[in-house]
Amino acid sequence: MSFFSERANLLKPSATLSLNRKAKEMRASGLDIVNLTVGEPDFDTPDEIKEFAIKTIKDGFTKYTEEKGIKELREAICEKLEKENGLKYEPEEIVVSNGAKHSLFNIFLSILNPGDEVIIPVPYWVSYPAMVSLCGGIPVFCKFNDKFKIDTNDIKTKITKKTKALILNTPSNPTGIVYEKKEIEEIADIVISNKILCVSDEVYEKIIFDKEHISIASLSEEIKNLTVVVNGVSKTFAMTGWRIGYIASKREIADVVAKIQGQSTSAPSSISQKAAYFAIKEGDRLFENMIAEFKKRRDFLIKNLSSKIKYPYPEGAFYMFLNFNDINSNLLSKRLLEEKLVATVPGEDFGVDNYIRISYATNMENLKKAVERINEFVKENL
Ligand SMILES: Cc1ncc(COP(=O)(O)O)c(C=O)c1O
């Protein structure tokens, strides 16, 4: 008899993890591996945020907090959403959790009954289908168009009576694409006319180049009422380890999410919440240098990667999604690692077999080495 639940067995081993393991082993054996798999900024959390957290500990702010998160943080989030995204929320409509990942998990736990469907646009962040399945739902994949954005004709054919929600992620992991206002409007129309929810994952909103991020919830009161905005401090402020994310939604959803959170983790760490409060209050000045550096790296890659490699034009996040003459992604990632010592993530984990994801959350020196080696591979094989 297996001790494990059917739920646990739903999760497939990931190709990314086994490649990461292999890359680590190769590095440990002394090989000069360039790692382009990283999903977090390579910058440290700004010192001022750390100092505020240290002061918080010294002040003794070390106890459980309200389930939804401390009021001053929720107020700061409301101010940010109003000022930067044109969204008016009350603090009671905000729930702070242990990272945006946990926020997403809480939402799916709150809205899904067994067999309910969630539309997930391909290519997707690996965790979406896993989370939906763990919460009893069924991931329904939606095709992409020639710009690697949601094929709206395909969504229409995928919506059924069981559809509860659609996930939108802009800027996107794994492609780095950013949706235009017109495209978001089209998606909003579909959400409204089918009365489903839009789970809008905006964690990369600040890592965006030459463009403005638009939150789907800002388009009208009608779509705002059907949207759960998901965001956090991990990517924007280089705070992945602090584990603070949040949702903004109408009160009835926020209350259910808080009820579930209250019985699972109670609330996120009091110290991390204070640190996130400081980061959000201070805003742009804490991360502008980092964004400028990401842009420089993105421009370097676009300029220097072999023109035989195809990719959707990256306008945000810190990823590029590359196609090498349709070579299968598992094989390509394996060969790049073994033959050129460059670690990448196969697209299979994002729902696309013939693309690989690279991350430029690494320094210029590594990127120069990576480009040289990748271009050499292209010369030898394409
Ligand atoms: C698209 C997307 N959403 C959410 C997250 C989760 O972020 P957090 O660190 O806040 O849990 C990630 C992290 O990689 C991500 O890529």
The ligand as a Gaussian input file, in Angstrom:
#p B3LYP/6-31G(d) Opt

LIG

0 1
 C        5.076000      34.018000     -12.946000
 C        5.421000      33.852000     -11.512000
 N        4.467000      34.026000     -10.593000
 C        4.718000      33.881000      -9.280000
 C        5.978000      33.553000      -8.836000
 C        6.190000      33.364000      -7.362000
 O        6.830000      34.401000      -6.726000
 P        7.047000      34.429000      -5.151000
 O        8.513000      34.369000      -4.930000
 O        6.456000      35.726000      -4.698000
 O        6.335000      33.263000      -4.564000
 C        7.016000      33.350000      -9.753000
 C        8.360000      32.946000      -9.304000
 O        9.176000      32.435000     -10.031000
 C        6.724000      33.512000     -11.138000
 O        7.682000      33.340000     -12.072000

